């Protein structure tokens, strides 16, 4: 049994770390896209109430899009899941 955290971390599968990085990158893409869309709505000359309604809907869609990625990252970070991939 490893005696410190570093040795334990080294036991994890590199493919798990790569998958986590890829999912985090996807989350970044989702967040960036949402920010661009929100900025586009913000710059349009719309009724302020309509603008806020549209932005609220966009934020809800953003949360819905990123939720599966957040759940996947949480699953991959669980110690029992990570240990199942140890060679």
C-alpha positions, 0 to 999 in steps of 0.5 A: 500500500502506498505510504503517501498521496503522491504514490497513490496518485501515480497508481491511477490510470493515465487514461482516466486523467486524459479523459478528465482533461478532455471533459474539462476542455469540453466544459470550457468550450460549452462555457465560452460558447454560452458567454459569446451567445449571452454577449450577443444578446446583451449587445442587441437593442431589445426590450430589457424584459425580453432581453432578460427572459432570453438570457435566463433561458440561455443560462438554463440551456447552458446548465443543462448542456454542462450537467452531463460533463460535470457528472462524468468528471465527478464519477471519474474522480471518485476513488473507487472508480479510479482504482478500478482502472489501475493496471 
